[in-house]
Amino acid sequence: MAQLKVRQVRSAIGRKQNQRDTLRSLGLKRLHDVVVKEDRPEIRGMIATVSHLVAVEEVD
């Protein structure tokens, strides 16, 4: 299964609580953190919620 590399590129300061919670659920705690997640619809939905705060690339 494909994987996604998710990196936090913008700060969560001043953002809505649900966006901060979504970043934390993805495993991103601070700026420039990188996590690798399975490419599943649940993860894609979480990324869509914070798409303006993260950068995503596919990893094989």
N, CA, C and O atoms as CSV, one atom per row, in Angstrom:
chain,resi,resn,atom,element,x,y,z
A,1,MET,N,N,0.843,-1.186,0.000
A,1,MET,CA,C,0.000,0.000,0.000
A,1,MET,C,C,0.884,1.244,0.000
A,1,MET,O,O,1.943,1.266,0.626
A,2,ALA,N,N,0.442,2.258,-0.697
A,2,ALA,CA,C,1.198,3.507,-0.783
A,2,ALA,C,C,1.217,4.213,0.565
A,2,ALA,O,O,0.342,4.013,1.408
A,3,GLN,N,N,2.225,5.033,0.742
A,3,GLN,CA,C,2.356,5.801,1.968
A,3,GLN,C,C,2.494,7.274,1.631
A,3,GLN,O,O,2.904,7.644,0.531
A,4,LEU,N,N,2.142,8.107,2.603
A,4,LEU,CA,C,2.219,9.549,2.433
A,4,LEU,C,C,3.175,10.124,3.458
A,4,LEU,O,O,3.114,9.786,4.639
A,5,LYS,N,N,4.057,10.994,2.999
A,5,LYS,CA,C,4.940,11.714,3.904
A,5,LYS,C,C,4.306,13.083,4.133
A,5,LYS,O,O,4.130,13.862,3.196
A,6,VAL,N,N,3.968,13.365,5.390
A,6,VAL,CA,C,3.277,14.604,5.735
A,6,VAL,C,C,4.219,15.451,6.575
A,6,VAL,O,O,4.753,14.987,7.582
A,7,ARG,N,N,4.422,16.708,6.152
A,7,ARG,CA,C,5.301,17.625,6.879
A,7,ARG,C,C,4.528,18.881,7.247
A,7,ARG,O,O,3.826,19.448,6.410
A,8,GLN,N,N,4.653,19.315,8.490
A,8,GLN,CA,C,4.008,20.555,8.909
A,8,GLN,C,C,4.879,21.723,8.464
A,8,GLN,O,O,6.044,21.816,8.850
A,9,VAL,N,N,4.314,22.614,7.652
A,9,VAL,CA,C,5.081,23.731,7.112
A,9,VAL,C,C,4.604,25.086,7.633
A,9,VAL,O,O,5.287,26.094,7.447
A,10,ARG,N,N,3.446,25.121,8.279
A,10,ARG,CA,C,2.948,26.365,8.854
A,10,ARG,C,C,2.511,26.107,10.278
A,10,ARG,O,O,2.152,24.986,10.637
A,11,SER,N,N,2.543,27.146,11.085
A,11,SER,CA,C,2.241,27.038,12.497
A,11,SER,C,C,0.741,26.869,12.754
A,11,SER,O,O,-0.090,27.313,11.963
A,12,ALA,N,N,0.417,26.231,13.857
A,12,ALA,CA,C,-0.975,26.052,14.264
A,12,ALA,C,C,-1.436,27.161,15.205
A,12,ALA,O,O,-2.585,27.159,15.645
A,13,ILE,N,N,-0.560,28.097,15.514
A,13,ILE,CA,C,-0.922,29.198,16.408
A,13,ILE,C,C,-2.010,30.043,15.745
A,13,ILE,O,O,-1.877,30.445,14.590
A,14,GLY,N,N,-3.077,30.303,16.481
A,14,GLY,CA,C,-4.170,31.116,15.978
A,14,GLY,C,C,-5.157,30.363,15.112
A,14,GLY,O,O,-6.084,30.966,14.573
A,15,ARG,N,N,-4.984,29.067,14.967
A,15,ARG,CA,C,-5.903,28.259,14.153
A,15,ARG,C,C,-7.029,27.730,15.021
A,15,ARG,O,O,-6.952,27.772,16.248
A,16,LYS,N,N,-8.071,27.233,14.378
A,16,LYS,CA,C,-9.205,26.673,15.102
A,16,LYS,C,C,-8.779,25.411,15.846
A,16,LYS,O,O,-7.821,24.736,15.470
A,17,GLN,N,N,-9.512,25.118,16.903
A,17,GLN,CA,C,-9.163,23.970,17.747
A,17,GLN,C,C,-9.197,22.663,16.960
A,17,GLN,O,O,-8.345,21.799,17.164
A,18,ASN,N,N,-10.179,22.506,16.056
A,18,ASN,CA,C,-10.250,21.242,15.314
A,18,ASN,C,C,-9.030,21.054,14.415
A,18,ASN,O,O,-8.603,19.922,14.187
A,19,GLN,N,N,-8.462,22.146,13.902
A,19,GLN,CA,C,-7.263,22.031,13.081
A,19,GLN,C,C,-6.055,21.660,13.927
A,19,GLN,O,O,-5.227,20.853,13.505
A,20,ARG,N,N,-5.946,22.239,15.117
A,20,ARG,CA,C,-4.842,21.870,16.015
A,20,ARG,C,C,-4.968,20.415,16.439
A,20,ARG,O,O,-3.967,19.702,16.516
A,21,ASP,N,N,-6.197,19.964,16.716
A,21,ASP,CA,C,-6.415,18.572,17.095
A,21,ASP,C,C,-6.077,17.627,15.947
A,21,ASP,O,O,-5.533,16.546,16.173
A,22,THR,N,N,-6.391,18.024,14.729
A,22,THR,CA,C,-6.089,17.193,13.566
A,22,THR,C,C,-4.587,17.051,13.372
A,22,THR,O,O,-4.099,15.958,13.084
A,23,LEU,N,N,-3.853,18.141,13.526
A,23,LEU,CA,C,-2.389,18.051,13.432
A,23,LEU,C,C,-1.844,17.092,14.473
A,23,LEU,O,O,-0.975,16.274,14.172
A,24,ARG,N,N,-2.346,17.185,15.695
A,24,ARG,CA,C,-1.874,16.310,16.767
A,24,ARG,C,C,-2.229,14.856,16.471
A,24,ARG,O,O,-1.436,13.955,16.745
A,25,SER,N,N,-3.419,14.624,15.911
A,25,SER,CA,C,-3.827,13.261,15.570
A,25,SER,C,C,-2.961,12.664,14.465
A,25,SER,O,O,-2.734,11.455,14.425
A,26,LEU,N,N,-2.483,13.520,13.575
A,26,LEU,CA,C,-1.567,13.046,12.534
A,26,LEU,C,C,-0.177,12.750,13.097
A,26,LEU,O,O,0.630,12.095,12.438
A,27,GLY,N,N,0.105,13.228,14.308
A,27,GLY,CA,C,1.408,12.999,14.921
A,27,GLY,C,C,2.357,14.165,14.748
A,27,GLY,O,O,3.555,14.029,14.998
A,28,LEU,N,N,1.842,15.315,14.321
A,28,LEU,CA,C,2.673,16.503,14.110
A,28,LEU,C,C,2.590,17.385,15.344
A,28,LEU,O,O,1.512,17.844,15.722
A,29,LYS,N,N,3.735,17.618,15.966
A,29,LYS,CA,C,3.763,18.374,17.211
A,29,LYS,C,C,4.334,19.765,17.049
A,29,LYS,O,O,3.957,20.680,17.783
A,30,ARG,N,N,5.246,19.942,16.091
A,30,ARG,CA,C,5.884,21.254,15.917
A,30,ARG,C,C,6.216,21.454,14.450
A,30,ARG,O,O,6.110,20.534,13.639
A,31,LEU,N,N,6.616,22.660,14.130
A,31,LEU,CA,C,6.933,23.027,12.760
A,31,LEU,C,C,8.048,22.142,12.208
A,31,LEU,O,O,9.007,21.835,12.916
A,32,HIS,N,N,7.926,21.741,10.976
A,32,HIS,CA,C,8.886,20.903,10.241
A,32,HIS,C,C,8.921,19.450,10.718
A,32,HIS,O,O,9.814,18.702,10.320
A,33,ASP,N,N,7.975,19.036,11.556
A,33,ASP,CA,C,7.847,17.617,11.886
A,33,ASP,C,C,7.404,16.862,10.642
A,33,ASP,O,O,6.643,17.381,9.825
A,34,VAL,N,N,7.892,15.621,10.504
A,34,VAL,CA,C,7.533,14.777,9.365
A,34,VAL,C,C,7.057,13.438,9.894
A,34,VAL,O,O,7.692,12.842,10.764
A,35,VAL,N,N,5.929,12.965,9.360
A,35,VAL,CA,C,5.421,11.639,9.684
A,35,VAL,C,C,5.087,10.924,8.385
A,35,VAL,O,O,4.779,11.557,7.375
A,36,VAL,N,N,5.150,9.601,8.422
A,36,VAL,CA,C,4.770,8.780,7.273
A,36,VAL,C,C,3.538,7.989,7.672
A,36,VAL,O,O,3.549,7.265,8.668
A,37,LYS,N,N,2.483,8.130,6.896
A,37,LYS,CA,C,1.202,7.486,7.181
A,37,LYS,C,C,0.768,6.657,5.982
A,37,LYS,O,O,1.162,6.928,4.848
A,38,GLU,N,N,-0.057,5.633,6.250
A,38,GLU,CA,C,-0.648,4.843,5.174
A,38,GLU,C,C,-1.624,5.720,4.394
A,38,GLU,O,O,-2.275,6.591,4.971
A,39,ASP,N,N,-1.727,5.494,3.098
A,39,ASP,CA,C,-2.642,6.256,2.244
A,39,ASP,C,C,-4.030,5.631,2.352
A,39,ASP,O,O,-4.383,4.726,1.596
A,40,ARG,N,N,-4.809,6.136,3.310
A,40,ARG,CA,C,-6.167,5.656,3.543
A,40,ARG,C,C,-7.127,6.842,3.500
A,40,ARG,O,O,-6.699,7.980,3.689
A,41,PRO,N,N,-8.401,6.602,3.259
A,41,PRO,CA,C,-9.364,7.708,3.188
A,41,PRO,C,C,-9.428,8.536,4.473
A,41,PRO,O,O,-9.639,9.747,4.411
A,42,GLU,N,N,-9.251,7.902,5.632
A,42,GLU,CA,C,-9.304,8.641,6.894
A,42,GLU,C,C,-8.153,9.642,6.985
A,42,GLU,O,O,-8.339,10.783,7.411
A,43,ILE,N,N,-6.976,9.203,6.583
A,43,ILE,CA,C,-5.798,10.071,6.624
A,43,ILE,C,C,-5.942,11.177,5.582
A,43,ILE,O,O,-5.596,12.326,5.854
A,44,ARG,N,N,-6.448,10.843,4.391
A,44,ARG,CA,C,-6.662,11.859,3.354
A,44,ARG,C,C,-7.623,12.937,3.836
A,44,ARG,O,O,-7.425,14.117,3.544
A,45,GLY,N,N,-8.670,12.545,4.576
A,45,GLY,CA,C,-9.616,13.516,5.115
A,45,GLY,C,C,-8.976,14.422,6.143
A,45,GLY,O,O,-9.251,15.622,6.174
A,46,MET,N,N,-8.119,13.857,6.992
A,46,MET,CA,C,-7.421,14.666,7.990
A,46,MET,C,C,-6.480,15.644,7.303
A,46,MET,O,O,-6.371,16.798,7.720
A,47,ILE,N,N,-5.801,15.194,6.258
A,47,ILE,CA,C,-4.894,16.072,5.520
A,47,ILE,C,C,-5.679,17.192,4.842
A,47,ILE,O,O,-5.211,18.330,4.789
A,48,ALA,N,N,-6.861,16.885,4.326
A,48,ALA,CA,C,-7.680,17.912,3.677
A,48,ALA,C,C,-8.087,18.997,4.664
A,48,ALA,O,O,-8.197,20.166,4.295
A,49,THR,N,N,-8.313,18.611,5.919
A,49,THR,CA,C,-8.703,19.583,6.945
A,49,THR,C,C,-7.596,20.591,7.203
A,49,THR,O,O,-7.877,21.762,7.458
A,50,VAL,N,N,-6.355,20.159,7.142
A,50,VAL,CA,C,-5.225,21.050,7.442
A,50,VAL,C,C,-4.305,21.211,6.226
A,50,VAL,O,O,-3.094,21.368,6.379
A,51,SER,N,N,-4.875,21.174,5.037
A,51,SER,CA,C,-4.062,21.208,3.815
A,51,SER,C,C,-3.248,22.490,3.690
A,51,SER,O,O,-2.202,22.492,3.042
A,52,HIS,N,N,-3.708,23.572,4.293
A,52,HIS,CA,C,-2.991,24.842,4.230
A,52,HIS,C,C,-1.826,24.912,5.218
A,52,HIS,O,O,-1.050,25.868,5.198
A,53,LEU,N,N,-1.702,23.893,6.090
A,53,LEU,CA,C,-0.649,23.871,7.108
A,53,LEU,C,C,0.406,22.800,6.833
A,53,LEU,O,O,1.464,22.805,7.462
A,54,VAL,N,N,0.134,21.887,5.907
A,54,VAL,CA,C,1.034,20.763,5.693
A,54,VAL,C,C,1.410,20.641,4.219
A,54,VAL,O,O,0.730,21.167,3.337
A,55,ALA,N,N,2.513,19.932,3.978
A,55,ALA,CA,C,2.927,19.544,2.636
A,55,ALA,C,C,2.937,18.025,2.589
A,55,ALA,O,O,3.388,17.369,3.528
A,56,VAL,N,N,2.440,17.474,1.495
A,56,VAL,CA,C,2.266,16.011,1.382
A,56,VAL,C,C,2.967,15.523,0.124
A,56,VAL,O,O,2.880,16.140,-0.937
A,57,GLU,N,N,3.667,14.397,0.268
A,57,GLU,CA,C,4.227,13.735,-0.915
A,57,GLU,C,C,4.068,12.246,-0.750
A,57,GLU,O,O,4.095,11.726,0.365
A,58,GLU,N,N,3.901,11.553,-1.873
A,58,GLU,CA,C,3.736,10.104,-1.850
A,58,GLU,C,C,5.098,9.425,-1.772
A,58,GLU,O,O,6.063,9.853,-2.405
A,59,VAL,N,N,5.153,8.365,-0.989
A,59,VAL,CA,C,6.369,7.583,-0.812
A,59,VAL,C,C,6.065,6.151,-1.229
A,59,VAL,O,O,5.026,5.607,-0.855
A,60,ASP,N,N,6.947,5.540,-1.989
A,60,ASP,CA,C,6.730,4.148,-2.414
A,60,ASP,C,C,7.365,3.179,-1.453
A,60,ASP,O,O,7.282,1.967,-1.653
